[in-house]
């Protein structure tokens, strides 16, 4: 069989509804991009879609959560999921009897992890938050709607025994060969109000030390890491602490969001745009690891998104497609895995959801409605596992194992900025002649339920019929096929994203 070559572009359309438009049909300026398909390449693991965050642990028992998990697994082949609260009282894992003796109950833990594994997803175990009976301050409750306790343990020996028993139970139930493929992350964002130990860093380091040793006492094959900080904080000090005190450390984790401030992340007064913040922060921590005494530590970015706020014009919108494509381009080579926060709006940090589209973090809106971001991730999953060199800042060129060449192209405009449609002329070199393009796309009339939701008056409580209409509106249309010559001209609207295979 002759080798089959295909080129896949990520682009969105806003102005046109049928096929790709030639620049002669548009008044936009033309951007010339040479794409050398024979240029050098390097590995491109799918670091952006192997792991996702989600609402707290107990929500995973809901059928709506598992519905969304299966949908995202099918679209992205996600391998891991991370959530808060596996140790919280609502999971029932820890209590004490009248004499103060610990009582462990792993019933809900088993149901939670069984549900993930049966759907082909492994746990990324965030060890949080403090059970009330083990807390040094039962009144130390975080502001989240479900009020997690964020105090240190009242007894460090009881905490160590609890973590060892929890870990040993997982190994007994699932086997060391399975659990050694998981990750254990100690706590969540201890540099913010998720930890009230005083002083914060010193007490968190003690929590990490005790926890990591307890996990490793079950098996040295188990992977443990931290500091799981917000805003790319504490990493250099944390690595140095672990090295100097001989504390186990298998990976580094941290978080940042696109609308975090430069003052909080870099301690500067500059203004860093939403599309640059995440990968600049990743690069900062990447460089800190390289400069440390443990330069080969994997970096896992266990939370990120374009916004930590509820902004419908960001996380519910078509903006997320080009934002993710550009994030892949910028973060390539700097991180081992990134966890988009979150895969589903089955989520209650701010309370019970009041309407389907409120700027939630998830790829799936309430009632199992896929957002434009879901479709963008599905298209970007088509990228190959090698990246071919190209200097353009709005083009990704990749190749799959079967030789299929895959490109991503976008027209990103940050919310609040002024932008315009553009035509990109892609001059393809280095491969035999290609004759046909198969085109997939996401825009406000293709794969974007927000447009349909607005047309129906943005109902707070959609009827069953309206939910069905929104799910239908969210479906990606069948791909279009277009003839192709040596140069492919594509007109991109503001925040355009598409996938094109060239045959």
C-alpha positions in Angstrom: 0.0 0.0 0.0 1.3 3.4 -0.9 2.0 5.8 2.0 -0.9 8.1 2.8 0.0 11.7 3.7 -2.5 14.0 5.4 -2.3 17.5 6.8 -4.5 18.5 9.7 -5.0 22.2 10.5 -6.6 23.6 13.6 -8.8 26.7 12.5 -12.2 28.1 13.4 -14.6 30.0 11.2 -16.8 32.8 12.2 -17.8 34.6 8.9 -18.2 31.7 6.6 -20.4 28.6 6.9 -19.4 26.5 4.0 -15.8 25.3 3.4 -12.6 27.2 3.4 -12.7 30.6 1.7 -10.0 31.8 -0.7 -8.5 35.2 0.0 -9.9 36.6 -3.2 -13.3 36.3 -1.6 -12.2 38.3 1.5 -10.9 41.8 2.2 -8.5 40.6 4.9 -4.8 41.0 4.6 -2.9 37.9 3.7 -0.2 36.3 5.9 2.4 34.2 4.1 3.6 31.0 5.9 6.0 28.5 4.4 5.4 25.0 5.8 8.3 22.7 5.2 6.9 19.2 5.9 10.4 17.7 5.6 11.9 20.0 8.3 13.5 18.4 11.5 11.1 17.0 14.1 11.1 16.3 17.8 8.7 14.2 20.0 5.4 15.8 21.0 3.7 13.8 23.7 0.0 14.8 24.2 0.8 16.6 27.5 -2.3 18.8 27.2 -5.0 16.1 27.1 -3.7 13.2 29.2 -5.0 14.6 32.5 -8.0 16.7 33.5 -9.2 18.2 36.8 -12.8 17.8 38.1 -15.1 18.6 40.9 -14.4 17.1 44.3 -14.2 13.4 44.9 -17.7 12.6 46.1 -19.2 14.1 42.8 -17.6 11.2 40.9 -20.3 8.9 42.2 -23.0 10.8 40.2 -24.2 9.5 36.9 -23.8 13.0 35.3 -20.1 13.0 36.3 -19.5 9.6 34.8 -21.4 10.5 31.7 -19.1 13.5 31.1 -16.1 11.4 32.0 -16.9 8.9 29.3 -17.5 11.7 26.8 -14.2 13.4 27.4 -12.4 10.0 27.5 -13.7 9.2 24.1 -12.8 12.6 22.7 -9.3 12.9 24.2 -8.3 9.5 25.5 -7.6 11.1 28.9 -5.5 8.9 31.2 -5.8 10.6 34.6 -8.2 12.7 36.6 -7.5 14.9 39.6 -9.9 16.2 42.2 -10.0 17.6 45.7 -11.4 16.0 48.8 -10.7 12.3 48.8 -10.0 12.5 52.6 -13.0 14.7 53.4 -15.7 13.7 55.9 -18.3 13.3 53.2 -16.2 10.4 51.9 -16.3 8.9 55.4 -12.7 7.7 55.3 -11.6 8.8 58.8 -13.3 9.2 62.2 -12.4 8.5 65.8 -14.2 6.5 68.4 -15.2 7.7 71.9 -11.6 7.0 73.1 -10.0 8.9 70.3 -8.9 5.8 68.4 -8.9 6.1 64.5 -11.6 4.4 62.5 -11.0 3.9 58.8 -13.7 3.3 56.2 -12.7 2.9 52.6 -16.1 2.1 51.2 -16.7 5.3 49.3 -13.0 5.5 48.3 -13.4 2.1 46.6 -16.6 3.2 44.8 -14.9 6.4 43.6 -11.7 4.8 42.3 -13.6 1.8 40.9 -15.7 4.2 38.9 -12.7 5.9 37.3 -10.9 2.7 36.5 -13.9 1.0 35.0 -14.1 4.0 32.6 -10.4 3.7 31.6 -9.1 6.6 33.7 -6.5 6.4 36.5 -6.6 8.6 39.7 -4.1 11.4 40.2 -4.5 11.3 44.0 -4.6 14.7 45.5 -4.4 14.1 49.3 -6.8 16.6 50.7 -8.6 17.9 52.8 -8.3 17.3 56.6 -10.9 15.0 58.3 -12.6 16.9 61.1 -11.7 14.4 63.8 -8.0 14.6 62.8 -7.9 18.4 62.4 -6.0 20.7 64.8 -8.8 23.3 64.2 -12.2 21.9 63.3 -13.4 25.5 62.6 -10.7 26.1 59.9 -13.1 25.9 57.0 -12.3 27.1 53.5 -14.8 29.5 51.8 -15.8 26.9 49.1 -19.5 26.0 49.3 -18.7 22.5 50.6 -16.4 23.9 53.4 -13.3 21.8 53.4 -11.1 21.8 56.5 -7.7 23.2 55.7 -5.9 22.9 59.1 -2.8 20.7 59.8 -3.5 17.5 61.7 -3.7 17.6 65.5 -1.5 14.5 65.7 1.2 14.0 63.1 1.6 10.3 64.1 -2.1 9.7 63.5 -1.8 11.5 60.1 1.1 9.3 59.1 -0.7 6.1 60.2 -3.8 7.2 58.3 -1.9 7.9 55.1 -0.1 4.6 55.3 -3.4 2.7 55.9 -5.0 4.6 53.0 -2.1 3.8 50.7 -1.8 0.2 51.8 -5.6 -0.3 51.2 -5.2 1.0 47.6 -2.3 -1.4 46.9 -4.2 -4.3 48.5 -7.3 -3.6 46.4 -5.8 -2.7 43.0 -2.3 -4.2 43.2 1.1 -2.5 43.3 1.5 -2.8 39.5 -1.6 -0.7 39.0 -1.2 1.8 41.9 2.5 2.4 40.9 1.1 4.0 37.7 -0.8 6.6 39.7 0.5 9.8 41.2 0.1 11.0 44.8 0.1 14.8 45.2 0.3 16.2 48.7 -2.5 18.8 49.3 -3.7 21.7 47.1 -2.3 25.3 46.9 -0.9 25.5 50.4 0.5 29.0 49.7 -3.1 30.3 49.5 -6.1 29.9 51.9 -6.2 26.1 51.4 -3.7 25.7 54.2 -3.8 27.6 57.6 -0.6 26.1 59.0 1.6 28.8 60.6 4.0 29.5 59.2 2.6 28.3 55.9 5.6 27.0 54.1 7.3 25.4 57.1 4.2 23.6 58.2 3.4 22.5 54.6 6.9 21.1 54.2 6.3 19.1 57.4 3.0 17.8 56.0 4.8 16.8 52.8 7.6 15.1 54.6 5.4 13.0 56.8 3.0 12.1 54.0 5.7 11.2 51.5 7.5 9.0 53.9 4.2 7.2 54.8 3.5 6.5 51.1 7.0 5.2 50.4 6.8 3.0 53.5 4.1 1.0 51.6 6.2 0.7 48.5 9.2 2.7 47.0 7.5 2.2 43.6 4.7 4.6 44.5 5.1 8.2 43.1 4.7 11.2 45.3 5.2 14.9 44.7 4.2 18.5 45.4 4.1 21.3 46.3 0.9 21.8 44.3 1.2 25.5 44.8 -0.8 28.3 43.1 0.9 30.9 41.0 4.1 28.8 40.3 5.3 29.4 43.9 7.8 27.7 46.3 9.3 25.3 43.8 13.0 26.1 44.2 12.8 26.1 48.0 10.7 22.9 48.0 13.2 21.0 45.9 16.1 22.2 48.0 14.2 21.2 51.2 13.6 17.7 49.9 17.2 17.3 48.7 18.8 18.5 51.9 16.5 16.5 54.2 16.4 13.3 52.0 12.7 13.5 51.5 11.2 11.4 48.6 10.2 13.5 45.6 9.2 12.0 42.3 7.6 15.0 40.5 7.0 18.7 40.9 3.5 20.2 40.6 2.2 23.7 40.5 -0.7 25.8 39.1 -1.4 29.0 37.2 -4.3 30.6 35.3 -4.3 32.9 32.3 -5.7 35.8 34.3 -3.3 35.5 37.2 -1.3 38.7 37.7 2.4 39.2 37.0 2.8 40.6 40.5 1.6 37.3 42.0 3.5 35.0 39.7 6.7 36.8 38.8 6.7 39.7 41.4 6.9 42.3 38.6 4.6 45.2 37.5 4.3 44.1 33.9 1.0 43.2 32.2 1.1 39.7 30.8 -1.8 38.9 28.5 -4.1 35.9 29.1 -2.6 33.9 26.2 1.0 34.2 27.5 0.7 33.8 31.3 0.3 30.0 31.6 3.3 29.0 29.5 5.5 31.8 30.9 4.8 30.4 34.4 5.4 26.8 33.2 8.7 28.0 31.7 9.6 29.7 35.0 9.2 26.4 37.0 10.8 24.4 34.2 13.9 26.5 34.5 13.9 26.3 38.3 13.9 22.5 38.1 16.8 22.6 35.6 18.8 24.9 37.9 18.2 22.7 41.0 20.1 19.7 42.3 17.3 17.5 40.8 17.2 18.7 37.2 15.4 15.6 35.8 12.3 15.8 38.0 9.1 15.6 35.9 6.9 18.7 35.9 3.2 18.2 36.2 1.0 21.3 35.9 -1.9 20.0 37.9 -4.2 23.0 37.3 -4.5 25.5 34.5 -7.1 27.3 32.5 -7.5 30.7 30.7 -9.4 32.0 33.8 -9.9 31.2 37.5 -13.1 33.3 37.4 -16.5 32.5 36.0 -16.2 34.3 32.6 -18.7 33.0 30.0 -16.9 34.9 27.2 -13.8 32.9 28.0 -14.4 29.3 29.2 -17.8 28.9 27.6 -16.8 30.4 24.3 -15.0 29.6 21.1 -12.0 31.5 22.4 -10.8 28.4 24.2 -9.9 26.6 20.9 -7.2 29.0 19.7 -6.1 29.6 23.3 -5.5 25.9 23.7 -3.7 25.5 20.4 -1.4 28.4 21.3 -0.8 27.0 24.8 0.3 23.7 23.2 2.7 25.6 20.9 4.2 27.6 23.8 4.4 24.9 26.5 5.9 22.2 24.2 9.1 20.9 25.7 8.6 22.6 29.1 6.2 20.3 30.9 5.5 16.5 31.2 1.7 16.8 31.7 -0.9 19.5 32.2 -4.3 19.1 33.8 -7.0 21.4 32.3 -9.4 22.6 35.1 -11.9 21.0 34.5 -13.5 18.3 32.2 -17.0 18.9 33.5 -19.3 21.5 35.1 -20.5 18.8 37.6 -18.8 21.1 40.0 -19.8 22.9 43.2 -17.0 25.1 44.5 -19.3 28.2 44.2 -22.4 26.3 45.1 -25.1 24.5 43.1 -25.1 25.4 39.4 -27.8 28.0 38.6 -27.8 27.8 34.8 -26.0 25.8 32.0 -23.6 28.5 30.8 -22.2 30.6 33.6 -18.5 30.6 32.8 -17.8 27.2 34.4 -14.4 25.6 33.9 -15.7 22.4 32.4 -15.6 21.1 28.8 -19.1 19.8 29.4 -21.9 22.1 30.6 -24.7 21.1 32.8 -27.0 18.4 31.4 -24.1 16.8 29.4 -24.0 19.7 26.9 -20.5 19.8 25.2 -19.0 23.3 24.9 -16.9 24.6 22.1 -13.9 23.8 24.3 -14.9 20.2 24.2 -14.9 20.2 20.4 -11.6 22.1 20.4 -9.9 19.4 22.6 -11.4 16.7 20.3 -9.8 18.4 17.2 -6.5 19.1 18.9 -6.3 15.4 19.9 -5.8 14.8 16.2 -2.4 16.3 16.4 0.5 13.9 15.9 3.2 12.8 18.3 6.0 14.6 16.6 6.4 18.3 16.0 8.0 19.5 12.8 9.9 22.8 13.1 8.1 25.9 12.0 8.7 29.5 13.1 5.2 30.9 12.7 3.5 31.8 16.1 0.1 30.7 14.9 1.0 27.4 13.3 1.7 24.0 14.7 3.1 21.3 12.3 3.0 17.7 13.6 3.2 14.2 12.3 1.5 11.0 13.5 3.2 7.6 13.7 1.5 6.5 10.5 3.1 9.4 8.6 0.1 11.6 8.6 1.1 15.2 8.8 -1.0 17.4 11.1 -1.0 21.1 11.4 -2.8 23.6 13.7 -3.4 27.2 12.6 -5.4 29.8 14.5 -6.4 33.5 14.8 -6.4 34.2 18.5 -7.8 37.5 19.9 -8.0 37.9 23.7 -11.4 38.9 25.2 -11.6 42.7 25.2 -9.1 43.2 22.5 -9.9 44.2 18.9 -9.2 41.8 16.1 -10.1 41.0 12.6 -10.4 38.1 10.2 -7.2 37.1 8.4 -6.2 35.0 5.5 -3.2 32.6 5.9 -1.5 31.4 2.8 0.2 28.1 3.6 2.9 27.2 1.1 3.4 23.5 1.5 6.9 22.2 0.7 8.8 19.0 1.2 6.1 16.3 0.4 4.5 14.9 -2.7 1.6 16.9 -4.2 -1.6 17.0 -2.1 -4.9 17.4 -3.8 -7.8 17.4 -1.3 -8.5 18.9 2.1 -10.9 17.3 4.5 -11.9 20.2 6.8 -13.3 20.1 10.4 -14.1 23.3 12.2 -15.5 24.9 15.4 -17.2 28.3 15.3 -20.3 30.1 16.6 -22.4 28.2 14.2 -20.5 24.8 14.2 -20.0 23.0 17.4 -20.8 25.9 19.6 -24.0 25.5 21.7 -23.6 29.0 23.2 -25.0 30.5 20.0 -28.1 28.3 20.1 -28.5 29.0 23.8 -28.6 32.7 23.2 -31.0 32.3 20.4 -33.4 30.5 22.7 -33.2 33.4 25.2 -30.6 31.9 27.5 -33.1 30.0 29.7 -32.0 29.4 33.2 -33.7 26.1 33.3 -33.8 24.7 29.7 -36.6 22.2 29.0 -35.7 18.7 28.0 -36.5 19.6 24.4 -34.1 22.6 24.6 -31.4 20.5 26.2 -31.7 18.1 23.2 -31.5 21.1 20.8 -28.3 22.3 22.6 -26.7 18.9 22.5 -27.5 18.7 18.8 -26.1 22.3 18.2 -22.9 21.2 20.0 -22.2 18.4 17.5 -19.4 18.9 15.1 -20.7 18.9 11.5 -19.5 16.4 8.9 -16.2 17.5 7.5 -16.1 19.4 4.2 -13.9 18.4 1.3 -12.1 21.0 -0.8 -9.6 20.8 -3.7 -6.1 22.0 -2.8 -3.2 23.4 -4.9 0.4 24.0 -3.8 -0.6 26.9 -1.6 -3.6 26.6 0.7 -5.3 29.9 1.6 -7.5 29.9 4.6 -9.6 32.8 5.9 -9.8 32.7 9.6 -12.3 34.8 11.6 -11.5 36.1 15.1 -10.7 33.1 17.3 -10.9 30.7 14.4 -10.1 26.9 14.9 -10.3 24.0 12.4 -8.8 20.7 11.6 -7.9 19.9 8.0 -6.6 16.7 6.5 -4.8 17.0 3.1 -4.7 13.9 0.9 
